[in-house]
Amino acid sequence: MPNQDELYLSAEEAAGLLGVNLPTLYAYVGRKNIRSIKVEGSRKRRYWAADIQRLTKGAKAGDGSGGKRNGADSYSSLTLLTENGLYYRGRDIHELVETATVEEVAEMFWQVPGAFGTSLPHMPAGVEQLLELYAHTTVIEKAIALFPLVERENPKAFDLSPEGYARTGADVVRWLAALVVGATAPDTRPLHEFIASSRGLDQRFADLIRRMLILCIDHELDHSTYSVRAAANTGVTPYYAAITGLATARGRRVAYGRNEAVSHLLEDICNAKDPAEPILQYYSQGGDIPGFCANAHTAHHVHSIADPRAISLKNTLDRMFADDPEYLRLLKAMKVAEELVQRPVEFILLVSFVGRKLNLGGQELALAAVARLIGWIAHASEQYNQQPLVRHRARYTGALPG
């Protein structure tokens, strides 16, 4: 993980990268949103490297924007996504994975201590019959059908204050966790313990679930999160913010929408005589290997090196499944794929493997959605409570009036 020296630059280093003198750098701090911190014991300051990189990339693009992005920026204090690291409210995810429970991270993210209390939401009438009727559907489809009914039974869902968003958010997260494990009601136990116990798994798996859930909570303003913020801008409840995120995450253009292809590849790797064969087959059919972003049209790289979430989860899997035949096969397939496409494995493939080991056949990524709800609830609350009502305008490109 990056240290402090890698995250900040001296004034001379920052000015050199930007190709400006020091007075111009100081002017940029206010005009171009460069963040800095004071060096203790002196009058000097150090400058956030990611902001300098943003401006240098904009200058290289030659678009005259001075590093500014097209369109309206969205401001958030939740997740900092840099080329080399990921931070929740300024805290490194690697630290949180080692020290915190999912609930502690969620309450820190929501800034509402005690949001995961001992009370549970009121149950809609006939929920067991409803779930039986929807038994043939996916976990996400069940949640989209059920959440409006749960909202009706819980008027507190219409409290859109930060505290109200967080407390209802805890109910939403617990409900989805229940649906993932096939329960008909949420539970007050810590999420990782409830999920592991419901699947008949030991404490080792419970800790794996805890780690993975924390890593899955947020990835800054990805496509589904952008949609959640747009919905929250209108004043929807946490249940409908969750529905928005779950629905948009199914889109085939985004990583989680490609879960079926990743699941099929994983199945092929674990069952093939040679785990390299499925990789070579996908590559020979166009170079797009699910879980490795081989195709430039589907790749949206935001890390200059491997995704830090993937690094963290793989380290855990390496320790836990060192002698597991399926994991050894996956490692061999990963080595072949990475040599072919010159990209490290994506987080989604490792998450799918965890889902496979939890016997979530065909719905390996449903567990990750439990964590994503935590991030979506935080973004929705921040958008509604801290941002003005936004009405975006379209740039018209059609035929002009006659």
C-alpha positions as CSV (number, residue, x, y, z in Angstrom):
1,M,0.0,0.0,0.0
2,P,1.3,3.5,-0.7
3,N,2.9,5.5,2.2
4,Q,2.6,9.2,2.9
5,D,5.6,10.1,0.8
6,E,3.9,8.6,-2.2
7,L,0.6,10.4,-1.6
8,Y,2.0,13.9,-1.4
9,L,4.5,16.0,-3.3
10,S,6.7,18.9,-2.3
11,A,5.9,22.3,-3.9
12,E,9.0,22.0,-6.1
13,E,7.9,18.5,-7.3
14,A,4.3,19.6,-8.0
15,A,5.4,22.7,-9.8
16,G,7.9,20.7,-11.9
17,L,5.3,18.2,-13.0
18,L,2.9,20.9,-13.9
19,G,5.6,22.9,-15.7
20,V,4.8,26.1,-13.8
21,N,6.7,28.3,-11.3
22,L,5.9,28.3,-7.5
23,P,3.6,31.4,-7.6
24,T,1.5,29.8,-10.3
25,L,1.3,26.6,-8.3
26,Y,0.0,28.6,-5.3
27,A,-2.6,30.3,-7.5
28,Y,-3.7,26.8,-8.7
29,V,-4.5,25.7,-5.2
30,G,-7.7,27.8,-5.1
31,R,-8.4,28.0,-8.8
32,K,-7.9,24.3,-9.7
33,N,-8.8,22.6,-6.4
34,I,-5.3,21.3,-5.4
35,R,-5.5,20.0,-1.9
36,S,-2.5,20.3,0.5
37,I,-1.4,19.8,4.1
38,K,1.0,21.8,6.3
39,V,4.4,20.4,7.0
40,E,4.7,20.5,10.8
41,G,7.4,22.8,12.1
42,S,7.7,24.9,9.0
43,R,5.8,27.2,6.7
44,K,5.9,24.7,3.8
45,R,3.0,22.7,2.5
46,R,2.8,19.3,0.7
47,Y,0.4,18.8,-2.2
48,W,-1.9,15.9,-2.9
49,A,-0.3,13.9,-5.7
50,A,-3.6,12.7,-7.2
51,D,-4.7,16.3,-7.8
52,I,-1.4,17.1,-9.6
53,Q,-1.8,13.9,-11.7
54,R,-5.3,15.0,-12.6
55,L,-4.1,18.3,-13.9
56,T,-1.1,16.9,-15.8
57,K,-3.4,14.4,-17.6
58,G,-5.8,17.2,-18.6
59,A,-2.9,19.2,-20.0
60,K,-1.6,16.2,-21.9
61,A,-5.0,15.6,-23.4
62,G,-4.7,19.1,-25.0
63,D,-8.4,19.8,-24.5
64,G,-7.8,23.3,-23.1
65,S,-9.7,22.4,-19.9
66,G,-6.6,22.6,-17.6
67,G,-7.4,19.2,-16.2
68,K,-11.1,19.9,-15.6
69,R,-13.5,17.1,-16.5
70,N,-16.3,17.5,-19.0
71,G,-19.8,17.9,-17.5
72,A,-20.8,18.6,-13.9
73,D,-18.5,17.3,-11.2
74,S,-20.0,15.4,-8.3
75,Y,-18.6,16.3,-4.9
76,S,-18.3,13.6,-2.2
77,S,-16.5,13.1,1.0
78,L,-17.0,9.3,1.0
79,T,-14.5,7.5,-1.1
80,L,-11.1,8.6,-2.4
81,L,-10.1,6.5,-5.4
82,T,-6.5,7.1,-6.5
83,E,-4.4,5.3,-9.0
84,N,-2.7,3.2,-6.3
85,G,-5.1,3.1,-3.4
86,L,-8.7,3.2,-2.1
87,Y,-9.8,5.1,1.0
88,Y,-13.1,5.3,2.9
89,R,-13.4,8.7,4.5
90,G,-9.6,9.0,4.4
91,R,-9.0,5.5,5.9
92,D,-7.1,3.0,3.9
93,I,-9.2,-0.1,3.0
94,H,-6.3,-2.4,3.9
95,E,-6.4,-1.1,7.5
96,L,-10.2,-1.4,7.7
97,V,-10.1,-5.0,6.4
98,E,-7.7,-6.0,9.1
99,T,-9.3,-4.2,12.1
100,A,-13.0,-3.5,11.6
101,T,-16.4,-5.2,11.3
102,V,-18.7,-4.5,8.4
103,E,-21.1,-2.7,10.7
104,E,-18.3,-0.4,12.1
105,V,-17.2,0.5,8.6
106,A,-20.8,1.2,7.5
107,E,-21.5,3.4,10.6
108,M,-18.2,5.3,9.9
109,F,-19.2,5.6,6.3
110,W,-22.7,6.9,7.2
111,Q,-21.4,8.9,10.2
112,V,-24.2,7.6,12.4
113,P,-22.9,5.5,15.3
114,G,-25.3,2.8,16.4
115,A,-27.2,2.6,13.1
116,F,-27.2,-1.2,13.3
117,G,-29.3,-1.5,16.4
118,T,-31.2,-4.4,17.9
119,S,-34.5,-3.6,16.3
120,L,-35.6,-5.1,13.0
121,P,-38.1,-3.7,10.4
122,H,-41.8,-4.6,10.5
123,M,-42.5,-7.6,8.3
124,P,-45.0,-7.3,5.4
125,A,-48.0,-9.6,5.6
126,G,-47.5,-12.8,3.6
127,V,-43.8,-12.4,3.1
128,E,-43.1,-16.1,3.3
129,Q,-45.8,-16.8,0.6
130,L,-44.3,-14.0,-1.5
131,L,-40.8,-15.5,-1.3
132,E,-42.1,-18.9,-2.1
133,L,-43.9,-17.5,-5.2
134,Y,-40.6,-15.9,-6.3
135,A,-38.5,-18.9,-5.4
136,H,-37.4,-19.3,-9.1
137,T,-36.0,-15.8,-9.3
138,T,-32.6,-14.4,-8.4
139,V,-31.8,-12.8,-5.1
140,I,-31.7,-9.3,-6.7
141,E,-35.1,-9.9,-8.3
142,K,-36.6,-10.9,-5.0
143,A,-35.2,-7.8,-3.4
144,I,-36.6,-5.5,-6.1
145,A,-40.0,-7.1,-5.6
146,L,-39.9,-7.1,-1.8
147,F,-38.4,-3.8,-0.8
148,P,-41.5,-1.6,-1.8
149,L,-43.7,-3.8,0.5
150,V,-41.2,-3.6,3.4
151,E,-41.1,0.2,2.9
152,R,-44.9,0.4,3.2
153,E,-44.8,-1.4,6.6
154,N,-42.0,0.9,8.0
155,P,-42.9,4.6,7.9
156,K,-39.5,5.5,9.3
157,A,-38.2,4.8,5.8
158,F,-39.5,8.2,4.9
159,D,-37.2,9.9,7.3
160,L,-34.5,11.2,4.9
161,S,-32.3,12.8,7.5
162,P,-28.7,11.4,7.7
163,E,-29.8,9.4,10.9
164,G,-33.0,8.2,9.2
165,Y,-31.2,7.2,6.0
166,A,-28.6,5.2,8.1
167,R,-31.1,3.4,10.3
168,T,-33.3,2.4,7.4
169,G,-30.2,1.6,5.5
170,A,-29.2,-1.0,8.1
171,D,-32.7,-2.6,7.6
172,V,-32.2,-2.7,3.9
173,V,-28.7,-4.3,4.2
174,R,-29.9,-6.9,6.7
175,W,-32.9,-7.8,4.4
176,L,-30.7,-8.4,1.4
177,A,-28.3,-10.5,3.5
178,A,-31.3,-12.6,4.6
179,L,-32.4,-13.1,1.0
180,V,-28.8,-14.1,0.0
181,V,-28.8,-17.0,2.5
182,G,-32.4,-18.0,1.8
183,A,-33.9,-16.7,5.1
184,T,-37.4,-15.2,5.3
185,A,-36.5,-12.5,7.8
186,P,-33.4,-10.3,8.6
187,D,-31.2,-10.9,11.7
188,T,-29.4,-8.7,14.2
189,R,-26.2,-10.7,14.3
190,P,-23.1,-9.2,12.7
191,L,-23.5,-9.7,9.0
192,H,-20.5,-11.9,8.5
193,E,-21.5,-14.2,11.3
194,F,-25.1,-14.4,10.2
195,I,-24.2,-15.3,6.6
196,A,-21.5,-17.8,7.6
197,S,-23.8,-19.5,10.2
198,S,-26.7,-19.6,7.7
199,R,-24.5,-21.4,5.2
200,G,-23.1,-23.8,7.8
201,L,-19.6,-22.4,7.6
202,D,-16.9,-22.0,10.2
203,Q,-15.2,-18.9,11.6
204,R,-12.5,-18.9,8.9
205,F,-15.2,-18.4,6.3
206,A,-16.9,-15.8,8.5
207,D,-13.7,-13.8,8.5
208,L,-13.4,-14.2,4.7
209,I,-16.9,-12.9,4.3
210,R,-16.2,-9.9,6.6
211,R,-13.1,-9.0,4.6
212,M,-14.8,-9.3,1.3
213,L,-17.8,-7.3,2.3
214,I,-15.7,-4.4,3.5
215,L,-13.8,-4.4,0.2
216,C,-17.0,-4.3,-1.8
217,I,-18.7,-1.4,-0.1
218,D,-17.7,1.4,-2.5
219,H,-15.6,2.2,-5.5
220,E,-16.3,6.0,-5.8
221,L,-18.6,7.2,-8.5
222,D,-19.1,4.1,-10.6
223,H,-22.1,3.7,-13.0
224,S,-24.5,2.2,-10.5
225,T,-23.5,4.7,-7.8
226,Y,-24.1,7.6,-10.2
227,S,-27.6,6.3,-10.8
228,V,-28.3,6.0,-7.1
229,R,-27.2,9.6,-6.5
230,A,-29.4,10.7,-9.4
231,A,-32.4,9.0,-7.8
232,A,-31.6,10.3,-4.3
233,N,-31.5,13.8,-5.8
234,T,-35.3,13.5,-6.2
235,G,-35.9,12.4,-2.6
236,V,-36.5,8.7,-2.9
237,T,-36.4,6.5,0.2
238,P,-33.4,4.2,1.0
239,Y,-35.4,1.3,-0.3
240,Y,-35.8,2.9,-3.7
241,A,-32.2,4.1,-3.7
242,A,-31.3,0.4,-3.2
243,I,-33.6,-0.7,-6.0
244,T,-32.0,1.8,-8.3
245,G,-28.5,0.5,-7.5
246,L,-29.5,-3.1,-7.8
247,A,-31.3,-2.5,-11.2
248,T,-28.5,-0.5,-12.8
249,A,-25.8,-2.9,-11.6
250,R,-27.4,-5.6,-13.8
251,G,-26.5,-3.6,-16.9
252,R,-24.3,-5.6,-19.3
253,R,-21.8,-2.8,-19.8
254,V,-20.7,-2.7,-16.1
255,A,-18.6,-5.2,-14.3
256,Y,-21.4,-6.7,-12.1
257,G,-23.6,-6.9,-15.1
258,R,-21.1,-9.3,-16.7
259,N,-21.3,-11.6,-13.7
260,E,-22.9,-14.4,-15.8
261,A,-20.0,-14.5,-18.2
262,V,-17.5,-14.5,-15.2
263,S,-19.5,-17.2,-13.5
264,H,-19.4,-19.4,-16.6
265,L,-15.7,-18.9,-17.1
266,L,-15.0,-19.8,-13.4
267,E,-17.1,-22.9,-13.8
268,D,-15.2,-23.9,-16.9
269,I,-11.8,-23.3,-15.2
270,C,-12.8,-25.5,-12.2
271,N,-14.1,-28.3,-14.4
272,A,-11.7,-28.4,-17.4
273,K,-8.9,-31.0,-17.7
274,D,-6.5,-28.1,-18.2
275,P,-7.6,-24.8,-16.5
276,A,-5.8,-22.9,-19.2
277,E,-8.1,-24.2,-22.0
278,P,-11.1,-22.0,-21.2
279,I,-8.8,-18.9,-21.1
280,L,-7.3,-19.7,-24.5
281,Q,-10.8,-20.4,-25.9
282,Y,-12.1,-17.0,-24.9
283,Y,-9.0,-15.3,-26.1
284,S,-9.1,-16.9,-29.5
285,Q,-12.7,-15.8,-29.9
286,G,-11.9,-12.1,-29.8
287,G,-9.5,-11.4,-26.9
288,D,-12.1,-10.5,-24.3
289,I,-11.6,-12.7,-21.3
290,P,-14.3,-12.1,-18.6
291,G,-12.6,-10.9,-15.4
292,F,-9.5,-9.6,-17.1
293,C,-10.7,-6.6,-19.2
294,A,-8.9,-7.7,-22.3
295,N,-11.1,-5.6,-24.7
296,A,-10.5,-1.9,-24.7
297,H,-14.2,-1.3,-25.3
298,T,-15.2,-2.9,-22.0
299,A,-12.2,-1.8,-19.9
300,H,-12.5,1.1,-17.6
301,H,-9.2,1.2,-15.8
302,V,-9.1,3.5,-12.8
303,H,-5.9,2.0,-11.3
304,S,-2.5,2.3,-12.8
305,I,-1.7,-1.0,-11.2
306,A,-3.9,-3.8,-9.9
307,D,-7.1,-2.9,-8.1
308,P,-6.2,-2.7,-4.4
309,R,-9.4,-4.6,-3.5
310,A,-8.2,-7.5,-5.7
311,I,-4.8,-7.5,-4.1
312,S,-6.2,-7.6,-0.6
313,L,-8.8,-10.3,-1.4
314,K,-6.2,-12.5,-3.3
315,N,-3.8,-12.3,-0.3
316,T,-6.6,-13.7,1.9
317,L,-7.5,-16.4,-0.6
318,D,-3.8,-17.4,-1.0
319,R,-3.6,-18.1,2.7
320,M,-7.0,-19.7,3.1
321,F,-7.1,-21.9,0.0
322,A,-3.4,-22.7,-0.5
323,D,-4.2,-26.4,-0.8
324,D,-7.6,-26.1,-2.5
325,P,-7.7,-27.8,-5.9
326,E,-10.2,-25.3,-7.4
327,Y,-8.1,-22.4,-6.3
328,L,-4.9,-23.8,-7.6
329,R,-6.7,-24.3,-11.0
330,L,-7.8,-20.7,-10.8
331,L,-4.3,-19.5,-10.1
332,K,-3.0,-21.4,-13.2
333,A,-5.8,-19.9,-15.4
334,M,-5.0,-16.4,-14.0
335,K,-1.4,-16.7,-14.9
336,V,-2.2,-17.6,-18.5
337,A,-4.8,-14.8,-18.8
338,E,-2.6,-12.1,-17.4
339,E,0.2,-13.1,-19.8
340,L,-2.2,-12.8,-22.7
341,V,-3.9,-9.5,-21.9
342,Q,-1.2,-7.8,-19.8
343,R,-3.7,-6.9,-17.2
344,P,-4.1,-8.3,-13.7
345,V,-7.2,-10.2,-12.6
346,E,-10.3,-8.1,-11.9
347,F,-11.8,-8.0,-8.4
348,I,-15.1,-9.4,-9.8
349,L,-13.5,-12.8,-10.6
350,L,-12.1,-13.2,-7.1
351,V,-15.5,-12.2,-5.6
352,S,-17.1,-14.8,-7.8
353,F,-14.7,-17.5,-6.5
354,V,-15.7,-16.6,-2.9
355,G,-19.4,-16.9,-3.9
356,R,-18.6,-20.3,-5.4
357,K,-17.0,-21.5,-2.2
358,L,-20.1,-20.4,-0.3
359,N,-22.2,-22.6,-2.6
360,L,-24.1,-19.6,-4.1
361,G,-24.3,-21.3,-7.4
362,G,-25.3,-19.0,-10.2
363,Q,-25.6,-16.0,-7.8
364,E,-22.0,-15.7,-6.7
365,L,-22.1,-11.9,-6.7
366,A,-25.3,-11.5,-4.7
367,L,-23.2,-11.4,-1.5
368,A,-21.2,-8.5,-2.9
369,A,-24.5,-6.6,-3.4
370,V,-25.0,-6.7,0.4
371,A,-21.9,-4.6,0.8
372,R,-22.7,-2.3,-2.2
373,L,-26.0,-1.3,-0.5
374,I,-23.9,0.2,2.3
375,G,-22.1,2.4,-0.2
376,W,-25.2,3.3,-2.1
377,I,-27.0,4.3,1.1
378,A,-24.1,6.6,2.0
379,H,-24.1,8.2,-1.4
380,A,-27.8,8.6,-1.5
381,S,-27.9,10.3,1.9
382,E,-25.0,12.6,1.0
383,Q,-26.6,13.6,-2.2
384,Y,-30.0,14.3,-0.7
385,N,-28.8,16.0,2.5
386,Q,-25.8,17.9,1.3
387,Q,-26.3,18.7,-2.4
388,P,-28.9,21.0,-4.0
389,L,-31.6,19.7,-6.4
390,V,-29.8,19.3,-9.7
391,R,-31.4,19.5,-13.1
392,H,-28.9,18.4,-15.7
393,R,-29.3,19.8,-19.2
394,A,-28.7,17.9,-22.4
395,R,-26.4,19.1,-25.2
396,Y,-28.7,18.9,-28.2
397,T,-27.1,17.2,-31.3
398,G,-30.1,16.6,-33.5
399,A,-31.6,18.4,-36.4
400,L,-32.2,22.1,-36.1
401,P,-35.7,23.6,-36.4
402,G,-36.5,24.7,-40.0
